[in-house]
């Protein structure tokens, strides 16, 4: 059995164990008759990431404001699904766990429509991305998530996804030719990198550091927070700031669990989730410039694409936009994809 198959079996076993143990199960009532809850939440990244810190804040606020009536345990590195993020999202949908922070890229592994907001080079900044999600786009996501059994508690922000590699600075599509990049298991990214002449491959993120160290792959792409918190500067000499894909975070809650709460607890969860998202976004943005400086200090060579260079990539990727409008559908395309692309 391959390592990936073993991980898949472990994820399935973990989902069964969690389902049998009753995630989201209540634990009696308080003296004044209010329901007690013990909940579980996962994030894809480790304990130094802004995702994890925001999840911990959410947990602490829930416990404090309810005097311990509600507790939330946070698990990093997708521990509840053996490191498989897509399996983790499926656990949330099925009710085997209660909350998660996950990128729409992971949700797109279940339903490709969720990948629209991450389309290449449609946003120049994180502010542009959040503005789109605050309007029609956010409502489309809420509706589609509900179809899958997830209640949307707003968006955090992983940031703009950047590129690292072993061989050279990246300025043009030609610079990617022949390089092997680890990407998430996401059809849009597979087609994108192939269109640009690269060789994309997928693997669990937990295997990426070793694969880079051993030369099995040449590079990878992720937001700065993930690059830094995963110590990729130790095995990747080149960092390209090309802002090619905006990556928000879905703070999701199992919808059946949310619907089972009384109005007071629903409002509490919604308010504290909004606080956690605001905290995470601000911490992520405040820290990014400093993290880039630290990556440079650690020896990474950093280059940033000019507007003209980005336009060269957009031109090369025109067939992608045309093809994926059919995948995303009218609602997602209208909300996120500019006219002319």
N, C-alpha and C positions, 0 to 999 in steps of 0.2 A: 504493500500500500504506500502511495506517495505521501510526502509530508503534508501536502495540501489536503489530501483526502483524510489524513489523520486529524488535521485541524478541523475539517468540516464535521467529522464524527464527534469530536470533542465539543464543538459548538452545539450540535444537535442534542448531545447528552446533557450539556449544561442547560439548554432551554427546557428540556424535560424536567430536570431537577428543580429549576426555578418555578416552573408551572405547578409542579406537585407541592412545592413548599409554600405556594400562595403568595407571590409578590403582591404588594398592595393590600394584604390582608389586614383587617382591623384587629386591634388587640384590646377589646373591651371598651369600657367607657370611663370617663372621669366621674368624680363625685356629683358634678352637676349635669351628668347625662350626655356629655359630648364624646364623640367617637375618637378613639385613639388609633393612630396609624403608624406603621413602620414601613418605609418605602426604600426603594433602591434606584440609583441613577448611575449611568455609565457615561464616560467620555472616552474618545479615541486616544487622547494624548496622556502624557504622564503628569506627575504631581507638580511640576514646575511651570506648566503651561497656564495661560490665562483662562482656558476652558475649565481646567480643574479648579483653579482658584475661585472662579465665579460659581461653579457648582458647590464648592465648599461654603461660600457665602450664602447661597440659597438654602443649603442645609442648616447652617447656623441660624439664619433668620427665622426659618420655619420652627425650629426647636425653641428659640427664644420667645417668639411671639405667641406660642401656644403653651408655654411653660412645660415643654417636653411631651405634650400630647401627640405631636407629630414629629417623628424623626426621619431623617433621610441619610442613608449611607451612600457615599460616592465611591465608585470603582473606576480607576484609571486604566488606560491601555486596553480597553474592551475586555477586561478580565472575565466578564460574565458570558462572553461568547468566544472564548479561546483566541482572542485577538482578531477575530473576523468581524469587521465593522458592519458589513451587510447583514450578517446573521444577527448582529446586535440590534439593528433597525427592525428586523423581522420579529425579534423578541418583544420589542416595544409595541409593534402592531398587534401581536398576538396576546399581549398582556402578561408575558413571562417576566417582564420588568416594567418599571413604572415611569421613569423619566430618562431622557438622554439628550446630550448635545451631539449633533451629527451634522456634517456638511450635506447640502443637497446632492453632492456628488454621490454620497453613499445611498441616499434615497433613490437616485437615478438607477442604481443597480437593481432596484425592485420595479421602478416605473420610470422610463427614460424621460418622461415629460418634466420631471423635477430638475433636470439638468439645464433648463433654459437660462437661469440667472447666471450660470457659470460659463456661458458661451464666450468664445475668445474675442478679446479686444472690443467689447461693447461698452465698457465703463473705463473712464480714465482715472477714477479715484474711488476710494471706499465710500466717500460721501455720496457720489453718484449712485452707487449700488444701493445704499440704505434708502435714498430718496425713492428709488423705484420700488423697493419693498414696502415703503410706507404708504404707497398708493394702491393702485389696482393689482399690482403684482403680489403684494402680501395677501390680499383677499383670495387670489387664485390659488396661492400656496395653501392657505387655510382650508379651502374647499377640497383640494386634491388630497391633502393630508387626512382630512376627515373621512374621505372615501376609503382610506387605508387604515382607519382605526386609531389615528393620532390626533390629539388636540394640540393645536399650535399655541404655544405660550410666548411667541415673539421670536425675534432673531438676535443672536449674538453675531460675532464677526471674527472669522479667522483671518481675513484680510485679502490682499491681492496675492495670487500665487506666483512664485518666482522660480527660477531655474538654476540648478547647480550642475556642474559636470567636472570631469577630471582633466579634459584636454585643452580647452581654449575658451576665450570670451565669445559670447554669442551676440552678433550684430545683425545677421541676415539669415533668411531661411537656409541658404547654402551652408552656413556654419553648423547646422544640425545634421547634415547629411551623414548617414552611416553610424551615428551615435546611438547607443542603446540606453533608453531612459525607462526607469520604473515609473509607471503611472498608476493611478487608481483603476480598478476594474470598471471602466466607464466608456461606453462605445464612442461618445463624442471625442474624448481625448485620444482614443486609439486612432480614429480617423484623422484627427487633427495632426498628430505627430507623423503618421504615415504620409499625409499630404505634404508635409514639410520635409520629407525625405529621411526622417529619423526611424529608428527601430524601437517601437514601444513594447514594453512587457509589463505584466502585472505580477504582484506578489504581496503578501501581507506586509504592512509597513514595518512590523517588528523585525523583518528579515533584511531590511534595506541597508542598514549600517554595515552589516557583515558582507552583503553582496557588493557594496561599493568598495569596501576594504580589500576584498579579494579580487576585484576587477571583473566580476561577473556582469556588472552593469556599469555604464559610463556616467550616469547622472540620474537625477530625479527632480520633481517639481513639488513645491509646497509653499505655504506662507512662511514668512520670516520667523514667526514664533515657533513653528514646528521645526524648521531647520535648526534654529538655535537650541531649543529644548531637547532635540535629539542628537546634539553634538556632531552634526554632519560636517561642520568646519574641520573636523579632524581627518576626514577622508575625501573632502571635495575642495580643490583649490580655487575654483571659479564660481562666482555668483553673478547671475544676470538679473537685474531688476527690469523686467519687461511688463509687469502688471497685466499679464495676458488674460487672467481669469479672476473675477471677483468671487470670493468664497465666503458667504455668510454662514452662520450656524443656526440650525433649527433647534430651538429648545422645545422638545416635544414631550407630551404626557399621554399615556394610554387613555384613549377617549372614554372607554367604558368606566375606567376609574374616575376620571374627571366628572363624568355625568352622575356617578354614584354619590358625589359629595353634596352636602347641603350648600345653599347659596353663600353662606358666610365663609365656608372653607374654599369654595371656588374663587371668591373674590380675594381671599388671602393669598392663595396660590398664584393667582394672576398678578397681584400687586408685587409680591416678592420675586416672582419670575422676571417682571419688568425691571425691578431694581438690579437683579443679577445680570441681566443682559446689558443694561446701561454700564454697570461696573466693568463687565468683561470687555465691552467695546472700547471704553475709555482707557482701560489698562493696556489693551492691545495696541491702540494708537499711540499712547504716550510712550510706550516702551519700544516701538519698532525702530525709531531712529537710533536709539542707544544700542539696540541689539545689532543693527547693521555695523555700527562703529566697532562693537566688540568682535563681530565676525571678521572685519578687516584687521583688527589688532591681532586676531588669532592666525592671520596669514592668508585669508581669502582675498583674491583679486575681484573687485566689484566693478561692474560696468552697468550703465543705465541706458536703455534705448531712447533715442530721440523720437519726436513725433513722426518724422519722415521714415525712420526705420520701422516704427509700428505700422505705418501705412503700407509698407512693403509686405509685412506679414498679413495684413488684412486683405490685400490684393491676392496673395497666394491662397488665402483661405475662402475666397468667395464661393467656391462650390460647396463648402461645408454649410454655410448659412442657408443656401438654397435647399439643400437636402434635408437639413434638420428642422426647418420650419414645418415639414410634414410630420416629423417625430414629436415636436413640442406641441403642435396643435395651435389653433387660432388664438386661444386665450393667453397662453404663455408667450407666444410670438409677439402678439400685440403689446403685451405688458413690458417686454424686455428687449426686443430686437429692433434697433433703429431702422427706419426706412432707408432703403438703398443698400443694405447689406444682404 
